[in-house]
């Protein structure tokens, strides 16, 4: 190979290498100086001070109002407790919200990202307003963007793509604490079930007087249909969630009511009354602490068990939440709760 040809090849190689380096440098985007900065500075440190959260939609209409009283969140539109985990997740996400990259600052293009002012009756955005802080905090939340969302601080022109994503429900119902009661099967010592048209119900002065049914109290000559026949009754109040909730009203005459009393080894007593209304199944419930029951079944040596005061607090919480409310639950859960004694016994 001649020296001239070698020189040409070397020059070409250098040109290709230099061109590749130049292209690579052009493709390396300069990181925006705002990348990673908080969208709502200082909020993360002040989350415990937040006492209200309002979701406002198109036309400035208040969709959901959450308020914290005595340490518990409530959905104002329903007058019912809010799901504290859902509220906390949103507040934490707002505190952690950081800029991924700036987007448009042209108001004419806000609608494409869903960050226009909610005063617009056609707005697709939601405005979140946080109360209880020294300075008011608000944020316009637009469309989802990958693992984040488009947002804009009211009064500021710059729209942003930010992370993490924000789960903001528009309906008060979606914010409700849906768990009615959650009893671990191992806690349940006995379950009593009666109908309102039975002599036993009419004779009972209160739920504690209802006929008692456990394995030791089987009718003479009868035995369980199988070893685990009573298990569904003990499991019936495990993570019981409602489909709907409404203010309790007087009985409407849709057939006899049914009552189930769940007694726990630690003294917690949960009483449910249920009624069918067409295809719907509705229940009311209350709770109390039975010291005599807890004394009858002391925990075994070395076994961890809740103290009397802890169970009293739990009973008061359940009773306080459920007082005055009626819950619609799935029919299969209703049937498990109010399972008849004869269904458990060998024929």
N, C-alpha and C positions, 0 to 999 in steps of 0.2 A: 504494500500500500504506500502511495506517495505521500510525502510530508504535506503537500497541499491538500490532498483529500482528507488526511487525518485532521488537519486544522479545521476544515469545513465541518466535519462530524463533531468535533469538540465544541465548535461554536454553536452548532444546532442543539447539542445536549445542554449547554449552558443556558441557551434561550428557553428551551422547554422547561428546565428546572426553575428558572427565574419566573416564567409565566405561571407555573403551578403555584409557586410561593405567593405570587401577587394575587392570584385568584383566591387562594386560601385565606389570605389576609383580608380580602374584601368580603368573604363570606362570614367571617367572625364578627357577629353583631356586637356592637358596643352595648353593654348593659345600661339600661336607663338608671339614672341616679336615684329614682324613686323606688326601684325594685326592692321588694321586701319590707318597705316601710309600712307601718300600721295605717289602715284606712281611718280608724277611729282612735287616735292617739290617747293613751291614758285609760281607755275603757277596761282593759284587762285587769288593771289593778283595782278598779272600782266596781266590779261585778256584784259584790255583796251589798252594795248600796242601792242597787236597782230595785225599785218597788213597784214599777208598772211597765208594761210593754203593750203598745197599741199598734195594730196593723190597720193601715188606712189604704183604701183602694181608689179606683177611678171616681172622679167627681168629688174627691175629698171625703168619701163615705167611710166611717169607722166600721171595719169588718169584725175585728176581734179586739177585746180589751182584757188584758191579764193584769191582775193586781195581787200583790203579796201582802197578806195580813197575818200577823202572829206566826210568821215563818212559813206560811202555806200559800201557794199560788191558787188563785180562783179565776174562772172564766166569768167575767161580769155579765155577759149576755145570757148565760145559763144559770148563774147563781150557784155553780157547782165547782168542786175542786178541779184544778187543771193537772195535767200529767207533769209532775215536777221534773222528770227526766227529760221530757221533750223541751220544756222551757229552758232548763239548764244547758242542754246541748246547743240551743240557738244562741244563748247569751255567751257561752264559751266560744262558739264559732265567730261571733261578732268581735269578741275581744282579740281573737287570733287573726282576724281578717287582715291580709296584707296585699299590697299592690303587686300584681304580676306584670302588667304593663299598662301605660296610659292608652286610652282610646280617643274617640272624637271629643272635641270641645265645641262642636257645632250643634246648637239646639235643634236644627232641622233634621239632624241624624239621630237624635236621642231615641226616637220611637223604634228604630231598627234594633237597638240594644235593649229596649224596654226600660229606659231610665228617664223618661219624660216626667214632668211634674204631675202629681196625682190630681191636681185641680182640673186637669183635662178630663172631660167625661168619657173619653175613649182611651184613656191611659192604660197601658198594659203593665205598668210598674206597681210596686207596693212600697209604701213609706212606713218604716219602722220608727217609732218614737219611744225612747226610753226615759222614764221618770225616776226621780229620787236622787239623781246625781247633782252635783253642784252646778254644772253647766248642762243645759239640755243637749241630748244627743239624738240625731235623726239620720236616717240613711234611706236612699231610694234603691230598691233591689229590682233588678231587671231579669233578663233571660239567663238561663244556665249557660255556662261556657266551659265545656269540658268538666274538669273536677272543681270548677269555681263558678263564679257568676259575674255578670256585669253590674256595676253599682255606681252610684254618684251621691256625693254629699249635697243635700239641698243648699242652694245658694252658691255652689261652686259650678263652674262651667265644665270642668274636666271630668269625663266619664272614665271609668277604670275597669280593667279586668282584674278580679281579685280572687284569692283563695283563702280558706276553704269554701266549699259550697254552703249555701244557706237553705235550710228546710223551713219554709214559711208557709203554713197552711192558711187558707183564706176563710175557712168555716170554723165557727166556735166549737162545733161538735168534734172536730179533729183534734182539739186541744184538751178534751176532757180526760180525766184519769179514769180509764175504762175498767180497771180491776175492782170488782165489788168486794171480794174477800179472797184470801189465799191461805187455806189451811193444809199443812202437810199431812198426808194420810196417817203418819205415825203418831200424830197428836190426838187423833180422834178415838175416843174411848167407846162411844155409843151413839146411835142415831135413832130417833123416834119419829115416826111418820103417822099422821092421822088426817082424816078428812073432816071438814066442818059439819058434815051431816051425820057424823058418827056419835054414838052415845058417849064415848070416851072424851071427845072434844067438848061436847056440851057440858059434861060433868066436871071437866078440868077448870080449876080457878085460874091457872096460868100455865105456861109452857112446861114448867118444872113438874107439874102434876100429870102430864101426859104419860100414857103407858110406855114403859121402858123396854127397849129391845136391844139385847146384845146376845152373844152366844150363851151366856149363863142364864138368860131369861127366856129361852125358847119354850113355847107351849109344850106341855107334857106329851110325850110320844112323837114329837116332831123333831127333825134334824135338818141342818142346812143341806141344800141341794148339792153342794160341793164344798170343798175346803175353802175356796176363795169366793164363795157366792156373795158374801157381804162386802167384799173389797170395793166394788163400785160405789157403794154408799159412803164408805170412808174416804174415797178419792173425789167425791162429787164437788167439794168446795176448793179443790186445788186450782188456783189461778182462774177463778170464775170471773169472766169479763162480760159486760153488757153490750147489747147491740143498740139499745136506745134507753133513754132515761127521761122520766117526766115526774111532775109533782104528783104525789099519791092522792088519789081521790077515793071517796066512799065506794064500797063494793057496788058493782053495776049489775049484779044478778046474772053473770055469765056462767052459772054453774057453781057448785060447791068449791070452796077454797080448800087448799091442802096446807098442812103445816109439817115442817121438819125441824127437829131440834138436834143440833150437833153438840155433843158434850166432849170436851177435851180433858185429857189426864191432868193438865196443868190448871184446870178450873175455868177455862174460857168456854162460854156457852153461846152459840150462835143459833138464832131462831129465824127461820124463813117461812113466810106464808106466800103461797103461789096460787095463781088463778089463770085459767085459759080464757082468752078473748078471741074467738075465731081461731086463726092459725097462730096467733101471737101467744107467748107465754110470759107472764109478768110476775115478779116477786117483790116483796118488801122484806126487810130484815132488821133485826136488832141484835145486840150483843150485851153480855153481862159477865161478871166474874162470880163464880160459885166457890167460895172458900172451902165449904165442906167437901166438895168434889176433889179439889186439889189436895186436901188433907188425906182423903181416902186413897189417893194414888201418889205417894211421895216418890221422888226420883230414886233410882237405885244408887248405891254407893259409887261415887266416882262418875256418875252420869250428869252431864250438864243439862240444866233445865232452867227456863225463865223463872224469875222470882215473882212473888205475888203482885208486887207493885207494877212490874213490867207487864203482866197479863192484864191488870186493871186498866193501865194506860191503853193497851191494845184494844180492850173491850170498849172503852170510852171513845176511842178514835173511830172504830167501826160504827158504833151506834150514832155518834155525832155526825158522821158523814152521811149515813143512810137515812137518818131521821127525816121523814117527810117526803121521801123519794120512792119511786117505783121503777123497777128495772125490767126491761125486756131482754130475756136471755134465749139462747138457741134451744129449740125443743128437746134436743138430745141431752142437754145439760139439765133441763127441767125434769125430764124423766129419770135421770140418774139421781137427782136430789130427792124426789118424791117417790122413790121406788117402794112398792107395796111389800109388806111382810110376806104375803103368800108367794110372791115371786122368788123369794130367797129360800123357801123351804121345800124339802123333798115331798112330792105328792104321794 
